[in-house]
């Protein structure tokens, strides 16, 4: 009896499998009849013949093998051709009428015609995303680009993206966020419209942000525009459109909106999407910044936006190519030095010019021609009669000569550089191009620096600026020519401000005003000699030869003993003791022959160099994470 039941069950299973196999074969045959008719019209003949032969082989194998074997053969055939069949039926392209009909449904689901304040709760998010997905997958590119509902489709995708970003910011759960497919669908719509209609796409997006009053919600605007940039949309076009929008807002005196637009622009300027930006596209933004730094007699509203313009320009300058950066720098120089600006406005605008100068490498091959022109232009203004122009051109030239070593913190004010002390100063290495440039312009540089220090170095702040330029030249091009040229400059400067130079109000019969001028001249002369000593000790510290160092140290020690007011640091007011020497004495000043002899032994005879000092770690720093352990170790050492 149990054996009979098992046979019955086995026969039932076999019959069920055979019926299923027959059913699937009939379905496959029907589908293949439809598919073969379509393939014969739309596909190539070899592909249709191969698929038909493959189906015939599998069908014969299924009829030949009864039971589960036929089922497996049919299943294999179904899996083999299911992708082709789904492609033929599910990817059927929409006509123009069908596309427009779906666009009308999408507008209804997104509440496009509703007021933005009541739209969010009335959006049918899932249905809208489904319709938009159908439009993206099945619409023809040429139809979608030219139907009247094109703008509405893009605006609906923007509404979905807006809600997607808002939900991400407000509800950061681990679950699948609402409007999860909004971003890829929005980018798919943009991909179907660009590059043919990239101007229209940017205009529609900016108009949507304006109409929906979204500029105040900066994070939504940032996300939307970043989605646009991720679609390989040209960043230069977006920048031009945003600057035009800023110009329109300024014409309407809408300062608050301009502030929001600039904040959005700062956040979307990222290296991956802004490479290859041309410098000419920054011209209008530079003009806005140049206008904003000028307050005038009446308060200018655009003055409040100067920081936003400055931050945008600094981020864009970093993304320019080396050639474009130098061209943009040449564009900025006349705006700083050749335009009529107040002193405050010129100093304000100089910050962006100095920042651009710090990003330029004069030793680059791209600046072989422009480098000489730029430096010569700055030297002309360095010798100008206007103090502000002179000082600003000196600052820009200092930043231009720096090659990214960041040594400026060591040259804030004149100080003594001791030969056996370590200083975190990085010397230039590949300075052949810079040394060649300095060789060509040495007479102009010496004349400009002497003229500037003679006319504008009375304030200590200006003297510090000129000192930084001299130190930068010594450090960035530590060669024999640079050392000799700087020595000539310093010796000439020492001679111009010597005790035998022009004396003012020394006789007792002069007026009090003349005597005050004489005292100021004496204080200024001492600061100049202190600056010369600081530069000489730096040169000795760089080249580290015994003969040159011996002469410099001899003058330094003699001054320490008899005239300490001639050494750094600089003072606003110097006080002399009765035993100090306040007249000219040769042993207190540098001798031309001794300096030439030291340079000759250093660079001609290659005198043995003094070893560089080793950097010592400081244990007294409070921010050192090991300070506690060091203190404990010392206590254990002394038995505490």
C-alpha positions as CSV (number, residue, x, y, z in Angstrom):
1,X,0.0,0.0,0.0
2,X,2.8,2.6,0.8
3,X,4.5,1.7,-2.4
4,X,1.3,2.4,-4.4
5,X,1.0,5.8,-2.7
6,X,4.6,6.7,-3.6
7,X,4.0,5.8,-7.2
8,X,0.8,7.9,-7.3
9,X,2.6,10.9,-5.8
10,X,5.5,10.6,-8.3
11,X,3.1,10.4,-11.2
12,X,1.3,13.6,-10.0
13,X,4.6,15.5,-9.7
14,X,5.6,14.4,-13.2
15,X,2.2,15.4,-14.6
16,X,2.5,18.8,-12.9
17,X,6.0,19.4,-14.3
18,X,4.9,18.4,-17.8
19,X,1.9,20.7,-17.7
20,X,4.1,23.6,-16.4
21,X,6.6,22.9,-19.1
22,X,3.9,22.9,-21.8
23,X,2.5,26.1,-20.5
24,X,5.8,27.9,-20.5
25,X,6.6,26.6,-23.9
26,X,3.4,28.0,-25.3
27,X,4.0,31.4,-23.6
28,X,7.6,31.4,-25.0
29,X,6.3,30.5,-28.4
30,X,3.8,33.4,-28.4
31,X,6.4,35.8,-27.1
32,X,8.8,34.7,-29.7
33,X,6.3,35.1,-32.5
34,X,5.9,38.7,-31.5
35,X,9.6,39.2,-30.9
36,X,10.6,37.6,-34.2
37,X,8.3,39.9,-36.1
38,X,9.7,43.0,-34.5
39,X,13.3,41.7,-34.9
40,X,12.7,41.1,-38.6
41,X,11.8,44.8,-39.0
42,X,14.0,46.7,-36.5
43,X,17.0,44.4,-35.9
44,X,19.8,43.2,-38.1
45,X,19.3,39.9,-39.9
46,X,22.2,37.9,-38.3
47,X,20.9,38.6,-34.8
48,X,17.4,37.5,-35.6
49,X,18.6,34.4,-37.3
50,X,20.8,33.4,-34.4
51,X,18.0,33.9,-31.8
52,X,15.6,31.9,-33.9
53,X,18.1,29.0,-34.3
54,X,18.9,29.1,-30.6
55,X,15.1,28.9,-29.8
56,X,14.6,26.0,-32.2
57,X,17.5,24.0,-30.7
58,X,16.3,24.5,-27.2
59,X,12.7,23.6,-28.2
60,X,13.8,20.3,-29.9
61,X,15.8,19.5,-26.8
62,X,12.8,20.1,-24.6
63,X,10.5,17.9,-26.7
64,X,13.2,15.2,-26.8
65,X,13.7,15.1,-23.1
66,X,10.4,14.6,-21.2
67,X,9.7,15.5,-17.6
68,X,12.1,17.8,-15.7
69,X,14.6,17.8,-18.5
70,X,12.1,19.6,-20.7
71,X,11.4,22.0,-17.9
72,X,15.1,22.9,-17.6
73,X,15.5,23.4,-21.3
74,X,12.5,25.8,-21.4
75,X,13.8,27.6,-18.4
76,X,17.2,28.0,-20.0
77,X,15.6,29.4,-23.2
78,X,13.4,31.8,-21.1
79,X,16.4,33.1,-19.2
80,X,18.5,33.5,-22.4
81,X,15.9,35.6,-24.2
82,X,14.1,37.4,-21.4
83,X,16.4,40.4,-21.5
84,X,16.0,40.9,-25.3
85,X,12.2,40.6,-25.0
86,X,12.0,43.1,-22.1
87,X,14.1,45.5,-24.0
88,X,11.8,45.2,-27.0
89,X,8.6,45.8,-25.1
90,X,9.5,48.0,-22.0
91,X,11.8,50.4,-23.8
92,X,9.4,51.4,-26.5
93,X,9.9,55.1,-27.2
94,X,7.2,57.6,-26.4
95,X,5.7,59.7,-29.0
96,X,5.5,63.5,-28.8
97,X,1.9,63.4,-27.7
98,X,2.6,60.8,-25.0
99,X,5.5,62.8,-23.7
100,X,3.4,65.9,-23.4
101,X,0.6,64.0,-21.7
102,X,3.0,62.6,-19.1
103,X,4.5,66.1,-18.6
104,X,1.0,67.4,-17.8
105,X,0.5,64.6,-15.3
106,X,3.9,65.4,-13.8
107,X,3.0,69.0,-13.3
108,X,-0.2,68.0,-11.5
109,X,1.7,65.6,-9.2
110,X,4.4,68.2,-8.3
111,X,1.9,71.0,-7.8
112,X,3.7,73.2,-10.1
113,X,0.9,75.8,-10.3
114,X,0.4,75.9,-6.5
115,X,1.9,78.6,-4.3
116,X,5.3,77.5,-2.9
117,X,4.1,77.9,0.7
118,X,1.4,75.2,0.3
119,X,3.0,73.0,-2.3
120,X,5.1,70.7,-0.2
121,X,2.3,68.7,1.5
122,X,0.5,68.4,-1.8
123,X,3.3,66.8,-3.7
124,X,2.7,63.2,-4.8
125,X,6.3,62.2,-4.5
126,X,6.3,58.5,-5.5
127,X,3.9,59.0,-8.4
128,X,5.9,62.1,-9.6
129,X,9.2,60.2,-9.5
130,X,7.6,57.3,-11.4
131,X,6.4,59.6,-14.2
132,X,9.7,61.4,-14.4
133,X,11.5,58.0,-14.6
134,X,9.3,57.0,-17.5
135,X,10.0,60.3,-19.2
136,X,13.7,59.9,-18.7
137,X,13.9,56.3,-19.9
138,X,11.5,56.3,-22.8
139,X,11.4,59.8,-24.2
140,X,13.4,60.7,-27.3
141,X,16.1,63.3,-26.8
142,X,15.0,65.5,-29.7
143,X,11.4,65.5,-28.6
144,X,12.1,66.3,-25.0
145,X,14.3,69.2,-26.0
146,X,11.7,70.9,-28.2
147,X,8.3,70.3,-26.7
148,X,6.6,73.3,-25.0
149,X,6.6,71.4,-21.6
150,X,10.4,71.2,-21.5
151,X,10.7,74.0,-18.9
152,X,7.9,72.5,-16.8
153,X,9.6,69.1,-16.7
154,X,12.9,70.6,-15.5
155,X,11.0,72.7,-12.9
156,X,9.2,69.7,-11.6
157,X,12.5,67.8,-11.3
158,X,13.8,70.9,-9.4
159,X,10.8,70.7,-7.0
160,X,11.6,67.0,-6.3
161,X,15.3,67.8,-5.7
162,X,14.4,70.7,-3.4
163,X,12.2,68.4,-1.3
164,X,14.9,65.7,-1.4
165,X,17.6,68.0,0.0
166,X,15.2,69.5,2.6
167,X,14.3,66.0,3.9
168,X,18.0,65.1,4.1
169,X,18.7,68.1,6.2
170,X,15.7,67.8,8.5
171,X,15.5,64.1,9.0
172,X,18.7,62.2,8.9
173,X,17.5,58.7,9.6
174,X,19.1,55.5,8.4
175,X,16.0,54.6,6.5
176,X,15.6,55.3,2.8
177,X,15.0,59.0,2.5
178,X,11.9,60.5,0.8
179,X,12.4,61.5,-2.8
180,X,15.4,59.1,-3.0
181,X,15.4,59.0,-6.8
182,X,15.1,62.8,-7.2
183,X,18.8,63.5,-7.7
184,X,19.6,60.9,-10.3
185,X,16.3,61.7,-12.2
186,X,17.2,65.4,-12.1
187,X,20.6,64.8,-13.5
188,X,19.2,62.4,-16.1
189,X,16.9,65.3,-17.3
190,X,19.9,67.6,-17.5
191,X,21.9,65.0,-19.4
192,X,19.1,64.9,-22.0
193,X,19.2,68.7,-22.4
194,X,22.9,69.5,-22.5
195,X,25.1,70.4,-24.3
196,X,22.5,71.5,-26.9
197,X,20.5,73.7,-24.5
198,X,22.9,74.3,-21.6
199,X,22.2,78.1,-21.7
200,X,18.4,77.5,-21.3
201,X,19.0,74.9,-18.6
202,X,21.0,77.3,-16.4
203,X,18.5,80.1,-17.0
204,X,15.6,77.9,-16.0
205,X,17.4,76.8,-12.8
206,X,18.3,80.4,-11.8
207,X,14.8,81.6,-12.6
208,X,13.3,78.8,-10.5
209,X,15.6,79.7,-7.5
210,X,14.5,83.3,-7.9
211,X,10.8,82.7,-8.2
212,X,10.7,80.2,-5.3
213,X,12.7,82.6,-3.2
214,X,15.3,80.0,-2.4
215,X,18.4,82.1,-2.3
216,X,17.9,82.6,1.4
217,X,18.0,78.9,1.9
218,X,21.6,78.6,0.8
219,X,22.1,74.9,1.4
220,X,19.4,74.0,-1.0
221,X,20.8,76.3,-3.7
222,X,24.3,74.8,-3.1
223,X,23.1,71.2,-3.5
224,X,21.1,72.0,-6.7
225,X,24.0,73.8,-8.4
226,X,26.4,71.1,-7.4
227,X,24.1,68.5,-9.0
228,X,24.2,70.6,-12.1
229,X,28.1,70.7,-12.1
230,X,28.2,66.9,-11.5
231,X,26.5,66.5,-14.9
232,X,29.6,68.0,-16.6
233,X,27.8,71.3,-17.2
234,X,30.5,74.0,-17.9
235,X,31.3,75.8,-14.7
236,X,32.3,78.9,-16.7
237,X,28.8,79.3,-18.0
238,X,27.3,79.0,-14.6
239,X,29.8,81.5,-13.2
240,X,28.9,84.0,-16.0
241,X,25.2,83.5,-15.3
242,X,25.6,84.0,-11.6
243,X,27.7,87.2,-12.0
244,X,25.0,88.5,-14.4
245,X,22.4,87.8,-11.8
246,X,24.5,89.6,-9.2
247,X,24.7,92.6,-11.6
248,X,20.9,92.6,-12.0
249,X,20.4,92.5,-8.2
250,X,22.9,95.4,-7.7
251,X,20.9,97.4,-10.3
252,X,17.8,96.8,-8.1
253,X,19.8,97.6,-4.9
254,X,19.0,94.1,-3.6
255,X,22.1,93.8,-1.4
256,X,20.7,91.0,0.8
257,X,20.1,88.7,-2.2
258,X,23.6,89.4,-3.6
259,X,25.1,88.4,-0.3
260,X,23.2,85.1,-0.4
261,X,24.3,84.5,-4.1
262,X,27.9,85.2,-3.2
263,X,27.7,82.7,-0.2
264,X,26.3,80.1,-2.6
265,X,29.0,80.8,-5.1
266,X,31.8,80.4,-2.5
267,X,30.4,76.9,-1.5
268,X,30.1,75.5,-5.1
269,X,33.6,76.5,-6.2
270,X,35.3,73.1,-5.8
271,X,38.4,71.9,-7.8
272,X,36.8,68.8,-9.5
273,X,34.2,70.9,-11.4
274,X,36.0,74.2,-12.0
275,X,39.3,73.2,-13.7
276,X,40.0,75.0,-16.9
277,X,38.3,78.3,-16.0
278,X,39.6,81.1,-18.1
279,X,40.9,84.3,-16.4
280,X,38.7,86.5,-18.6
281,X,35.6,85.1,-17.0
282,X,36.8,86.7,-13.7
283,X,37.0,90.2,-15.1
284,X,33.5,91.3,-14.1
285,X,33.8,89.8,-10.6
286,X,37.2,91.7,-10.2
287,X,35.5,94.9,-11.3
288,X,32.8,94.4,-8.7
289,X,35.4,93.9,-6.0
290,X,37.4,96.9,-7.2
291,X,34.2,99.0,-6.9
292,X,33.3,97.6,-3.5
293,X,36.5,98.6,-1.7
294,X,35.9,102.3,-2.5
295,X,33.6,103.9,0.0
296,X,33.7,107.5,-1.2
297,X,32.2,110.5,0.4
298,X,28.8,108.7,0.9
299,X,28.6,105.2,2.1
300,X,28.4,102.8,-0.8
301,X,26.0,99.8,-0.3
302,X,28.3,97.5,-2.3
303,X,31.0,98.2,0.2
304,X,29.3,95.6,2.5
305,X,29.9,92.9,-0.1
306,X,33.6,93.3,-0.5
307,X,34.5,90.3,1.7
308,X,32.2,88.0,-0.4
309,X,33.8,89.2,-3.7
310,X,37.2,88.7,-2.2
311,X,36.6,85.2,-1.0
312,X,35.2,84.1,-4.4
313,X,38.1,85.6,-6.2
314,X,40.6,83.9,-3.9
315,X,39.0,80.5,-4.5
316,X,38.9,81.0,-8.3
317,X,42.5,82.2,-8.5
318,X,43.6,78.9,-7.1
319,X,41.8,77.0,-9.8
320,X,43.3,79.0,-12.7
321,X,46.1,77.5,-14.8
322,X,49.6,78.9,-14.3
323,X,49.4,80.9,-17.5
324,X,45.9,82.3,-16.8
325,X,46.9,83.1,-13.3
326,X,49.8,85.3,-14.5
327,X,47.6,87.0,-17.1
328,X,45.0,87.7,-14.4
329,X,47.7,89.1,-12.2
330,X,48.8,91.5,-15.0
331,X,45.1,92.6,-15.2
332,X,45.0,93.4,-11.5
333,X,48.2,95.4,-11.3
334,X,46.9,98.6,-13.1
335,X,43.8,98.5,-11.0
336,X,45.9,98.7,-7.9
337,X,48.7,101.1,-8.9
338,X,47.3,103.2,-11.8
339,X,43.8,104.0,-10.7
340,X,42.6,106.9,-8.5
341,X,41.8,105.3,-5.1
342,X,41.9,106.5,-1.6
343,X,44.6,105.2,0.7
344,X,42.3,102.9,2.5
345,X,40.8,101.5,-0.7
346,X,44.2,100.9,-2.2
347,X,45.3,99.0,0.9
348,X,42.1,97.0,0.9
349,X,42.4,96.1,-2.8
350,X,46.1,95.2,-2.4
351,X,45.2,92.1,-0.3
352,X,43.8,90.2,-3.3
353,X,46.7,91.3,-5.5
354,X,49.2,90.1,-2.9
355,X,47.3,86.8,-2.6
356,X,47.5,86.3,-6.4
357,X,51.2,87.2,-6.4
358,X,51.9,84.5,-3.8
359,X,50.4,81.9,-6.2
360,X,52.8,82.8,-9.0
361,X,56.2,81.2,-9.6
362,X,58.6,83.5,-11.3
363,X,60.9,80.6,-12.1
364,X,58.3,79.0,-14.3
365,X,58.8,78.7,-18.1
366,X,55.4,80.3,-18.7
367,X,56.7,83.5,-17.2
368,X,60.0,83.8,-19.1
369,X,58.7,86.9,-20.9
370,X,56.0,88.3,-18.6
371,X,58.2,87.9,-15.5
372,X,60.6,90.6,-16.5
373,X,57.8,92.9,-17.5
374,X,55.9,92.4,-14.2
375,X,59.0,93.0,-12.0
376,X,60.0,96.1,-14.0
377,X,56.5,97.5,-13.7
378,X,56.6,97.0,-9.9
379,X,60.0,98.6,-9.6
380,X,58.8,101.7,-11.4
381,X,56.1,102.2,-8.8
382,X,58.5,101.3,-6.0
383,X,60.5,104.4,-6.8
384,X,57.3,106.5,-6.9
385,X,56.7,109.6,-4.8
386,X,53.4,108.4,-3.4
387,X,54.1,106.5,-0.2
388,X,51.1,104.1,-0.5
389,X,51.9,103.1,-4.1
390,X,55.5,102.6,-3.1
391,X,54.8,100.4,-0.1
392,X,52.1,98.3,-1.8
393,X,54.3,97.7,-4.8
394,X,57.1,96.5,-2.5
395,X,54.7,94.1,-0.7
396,X,53.4,92.7,-4.0
397,X,57.0,92.3,-5.3
398,X,58.0,90.5,-2.1
399,X,55.1,88.0,-2.4
400,X,55.9,87.6,-6.1
401,X,59.5,86.6,-5.4
402,X,58.6,84.1,-2.7
403,X,58.4,80.5,-4.1
404,X,56.1,79.0,-1.5
405,X,58.8,78.6,1.2
406,X,56.8,80.8,3.7
407,X,59.8,82.5,5.2
408,X,58.0,85.8,5.7
409,X,57.3,85.1,9.4
410,X,61.1,85.3,10.1
411,X,61.4,88.7,8.5
412,X,58.7,90.7,10.1
413,X,61.2,93.1,11.7
414,X,65.0,93.4,11.6
415,X,66.8,91.1,14.0
416,X,70.2,89.5,14.4
417,X,70.8,86.1,12.9
418,X,73.4,84.3,14.9
419,X,75.6,81.9,13.0
420,X,75.2,79.0,15.6
421,X,71.5,79.3,16.0
422,X,68.9,77.3,14.0
423,X,66.1,79.3,12.2
424,X,63.3,77.7,10.3
425,X,64.3,79.3,7.0
426,X,64.0,77.4,3.8
427,X,66.5,78.5,1.1
428,X,65.5,78.5,-2.6
429,X,66.9,75.6,-4.7
430,X,66.1,76.0,-8.4
431,X,66.7,79.7,-8.6
432,X,68.6,79.9,-11.9
433,X,65.7,81.6,-13.6
434,X,65.1,84.0,-10.7
435,X,68.8,84.9,-10.5
436,X,68.9,85.6,-14.3
437,X,65.9,87.9,-13.8
438,X,67.6,89.7,-11.0
439,X,70.8,90.0,-13.1
440,X,68.8,91.8,-15.8
441,X,67.0,94.2,-13.5
442,X,69.7,94.8,-10.9
443,X,70.3,98.5,-11.7
444,X,66.6,99.3,-11.6
445,X,66.1,97.3,-8.4
446,X,69.0,99.0,-6.6
447,X,67.8,102.5,-7.7
448,X,64.2,101.9,-6.8
449,X,65.1,100.5,-3.3
450,X,67.5,103.3,-2.5
451,X,64.9,105.9,-3.7
452,X,62.1,104.2,-1.7
453,X,64.2,104.0,1.5
454,X,65.4,107.5,1.2
455,X,61.9,109.0,0.8
456,X,59.5,106.6,2.6
457,X,61.4,104.7,5.2
458,X,60.9,107.2,8.1
459,X,58.0,105.2,9.5
460,X,59.2,102.0,11.1
461,X,56.4,100.1,9.4
462,X,57.5,101.1,6.0
463,X,61.1,100.2,6.8
464,X,60.0,96.7,7.8
465,X,58.4,96.3,4.4
466,X,61.6,97.2,2.6
467,X,63.6,94.9,4.9
468,X,61.4,92.0,4.0
469,X,62.0,92.5,0.3
470,X,65.8,92.5,0.8
471,X,65.7,89.3,3.0
472,X,63.4,87.6,0.4
473,X,65.9,88.2,-2.4
474,X,68.7,86.8,-0.2
475,X,66.8,83.7,0.7
476,X,65.0,82.9,-2.6
477,X,68.2,83.2,-4.7
478,X,71.1,82.3,-2.4
479,X,73.8,82.7,-5.0
480,X,77.0,84.7,-5.4
481,X,75.5,87.3,-7.6
482,X,72.6,88.0,-5.3
483,X,74.9,88.3,-2.3
484,X,77.1,90.7,-4.1
485,X,74.2,92.8,-5.4
486,X,72.6,93.0,-1.9
487,X,76.0,94.0,-0.4
488,X,76.3,96.8,-2.9
489,X,72.8,98.0,-2.0
490,X,73.5,97.8,1.8
491,X,76.9,99.6,1.6
492,X,75.3,102.3,-0.5
493,X,72.5,102.6,2.0
494,X,75.0,102.9,4.8
495,X,76.8,105.7,3.0
496,X,73.6,107.6,2.3
497,X,72.7,107.6,6.0
498,X,76.2,108.0,7.4
499,X,77.1,110.7,10.0
500,X,78.8,112.7,7.2
501,X,75.5,112.9,5.3
502,X,73.2,115.9,5.4
503,X,72.9,117.3,8.9
504,X,69.9,119.2,10.0
505,X,69.7,121.7,12.9
506,X,73.0,120.9,14.6
507,X,73.8,124.5,15.5
508,X,72.3,125.9,18.6
509,X,70.8,128.9,16.7
510,X,68.3,126.8,14.8
511,X,64.6,126.9,15.7
512,X,62.9,124.3,17.8
513,X,61.2,122.8,14.7
514,X,64.6,122.3,13.0
515,X,66.0,120.7,16.1
516,X,63.0,118.3,16.2
517,X,63.6,117.4,12.6
518,X,67.3,116.8,13.5
519,X,66.3,114.4,16.3
520,X,63.9,112.6,14.0
521,X,66.7,112.3,11.4
522,X,69.1,110.8,14.0
523,X,66.5,108.2,15.2
524,X,65.7,107.3,11.6
525,X,69.4,107.0,10.7
526,X,70.0,104.6,13.6
527,X,67.1,102.4,12.4
528,X,68.6,102.3,8.9
529,X,71.9,101.1,10.3
530,X,70.1,98.5,12.4
531,X,68.4,97.2,9.2
532,X,71.7,97.0,7.4
533,X,73.2,95.0,10.2
534,X,70.2,92.6,10.2
535,X,70.5,92.0,6.5
536,X,74.3,91.4,6.8
537,X,73.9,88.8,9.6
538,X,71.2,87.0,7.5
539,X,73.6,86.9,4.5
540,X,76.4,85.6,6.8
541,X,74.0,83.0,8.2
542,X,73.0,81.8,4.7
543,X,76.5,81.4,3.2
544,X,78.4,80.5,6.5
545,X,82.0,81.3,5.6
546,X,84.6,82.1,8.2
547,X,86.0,85.3,6.7
548,X,82.7,87.0,6.0
549,X,81.3,85.9,9.3
550,X,84.4,87.2,11.2
551,X,84.0,90.7,9.7
552,X,80.3,90.9,10.4
553,X,80.7,89.6,13.9
554,X,83.5,92.1,14.5
555,X,81.2,95.0,13.6
556,X,78.4,93.5,15.6
557,X,80.4,93.1,18.8
558,X,82.0,96.6,18.5
559,X,78.5,98.1,18.2
560,X,77.3,96.1,21.2
561,X,80.1,97.6,23.3
562,X,80.2,101.2,22.0
563,X,77.0,101.9,20.0
564,X,74.2,99.4,20.7
565,X,71.7,101.7,19.1
566,X,73.1,100.8,15.7
567,X,72.1,97.2,16.1
568,X,68.7,95.5,15.9
569,X,66.1,95.5,17.3
570,X,64.7,98.8,16.1
571,X,63.4,101.3,18.5
572,X,61.1,104.3,18.1
573,X,63.2,106.3,20.5
574,X,66.9,105.5,21.2
575,X,68.6,106.6,24.4
576,X,72.4,106.8,24.6
577,X,74.6,106.4,27.6
578,X,77.4,108.9,28.2
579,X,80.1,106.4,27.2
580,X,78.4,105.5,23.9
581,X,80.0,106.7,20.7
582,X,77.6,109.0,18.8
583,X,79.9,110.1,16.0
584,X,81.3,108.4,13.0
585,X,84.0,105.8,13.7
586,X,85.2,103.4,11.0
587,X,85.3,100.3,13.3
588,X,81.5,100.6,13.8
589,X,80.6,100.4,10.1
590,X,81.1,97.9,7.3
591,X,84.2,98.2,5.2
592,X,83.9,97.8,1.5
593,X,87.2,96.0,1.0
594,X,86.5,93.6,3.9
595,X,83.1,92.7,2.5
596,X,84.5,92.2,-1.0
597,X,87.3,90.0,0.4
598,X,84.8,87.9,2.3
599,X,82.7,87.4,-0.8
600,X,85.7,86.6,-2.9
601,X,86.8,83.9,-0.5
602,X,83.3,82.5,-0.3
603,X,82.4,82.2,-3.9
604,X,85.8,82.3,-5.8
605,X,88.0,80.2,-3.4
606,X,85.1,78.1,-2.1
607,X,86.1,78.7,1.5
608,X,85.1,75.9,3.9
609,X,81.6,76.4,5.2
610,X,80.6,76.5,8.9
611,X,78.4,73.5,9.7
612,X,74.7,74.3,10.0
613,X,73.2,74.1,13.5
614,X,71.0,71.2,14.4
615,X,67.4,71.9,15.3
616,X,66.8,71.4,19.0
617,X,63.4,70.3,20.3
618,X,61.8,72.6,22.8
619,X,60.5,71.0,26.0
620,X,58.9,74.1,27.4
621,X,56.1,74.3,24.9
622,X,52.7,74.0,26.6
623,X,51.0,72.6,23.5
624,X,53.5,69.7,23.2
625,X,51.5,66.5,23.9
626,X,54.5,65.0,25.6
627,X,55.0,67.8,28.1
628,X,53.3,65.9,30.9
629,X,55.4,62.8,30.4
630,X,58.6,64.9,30.2
631,X,57.8,66.6,33.4
632,X,57.2,63.3,35.1
633,X,60.4,61.9,33.8
634,X,62.4,64.8,35.1
635,X,60.8,64.3,38.6
636,X,61.7,60.7,38.6
637,X,65.2,61.6,37.6
638,X,65.7,64.0,40.5
639,X,64.1,61.6,42.9
640,X,60.8,63.4,43.4
